């Protein structure tokens, strides 16, 4: 299986085509990598670069973010989407400052106990911040493996098998240091999926892999259920975002009618979206019935 993605071919390609992304600079802390990984979840790279740079300057260590209010962090999150990520990151910063010496631990199992950190994020930090030879499996990696190794156009639903496949592909340095090239290999595998082995219109003619099973089989089309296209317009997510825009745009609590104005097409949907923001802890109601971002009611 390992021959499907030969390290030399992939790493040689990566040396020439690696994107200049700020979170790939050497010497970054686990905290800085953590911020990038949280921001990059379900958000394009192009939208993350500037906010990430601003955040690591503003909050260079977890204790700096922990000292801010949740609302301040939510306001800085802006339009990155899925704002619960920002709230969980603030919770994580508080735990790191209080219980972990103001740094992200380098142990995957310990990281998994932290708010907002799942299996992928923990492994990505261990790999990219601490140079550990652990497999890192995101959507791009799963797609490359599905095609190059298994001959399938799309990888299907995530499973533990994805992790096993990625482990089998990791290179091992002949000198005995298993971490010598594994982290860079993992980054290269992600980059290949992002730039060449894309979900739509893959650029097989410039792929560096010499023996892709999917290409060898004639690039068979996906035969499972049609892939769902996630829409945004008209959804509760859109309405939640519009409500949060109002609260991010002011430094004081607002009256309910001001929020009601943002979505008059379906008042039941608007009410449902606002209720969900309250349940998620993103929005609070003050004692006098005004609405504000979390932690800004006093």
Secondary structure, DSSP 8 states (H G I E B T S, - for coil): -GGGG-HHHHHHHHHHH----GGGSTT--HHHHHHHHHHHTTS-HHHHHHHHHHHHHH-SSHHHHHTS-HHHHHHHHTTSS-THHHHHHHHHHHHHHHHSTTS--S-HHHHTTSTT--HHHHHHHHHHTT--------HHHHHHHHHHTT--SS--S--HHHHHHHHHH----TTS-TTTTHHHHHHHHHHHHHHTS-SSS--GGG---S--HHHHTT-----SS-------TTSHHHHHHHHHHHHHT-SS-B-HHHHHTT--S-HHHHHHHHHHHHHTTSEEE-TTS-EEETT---
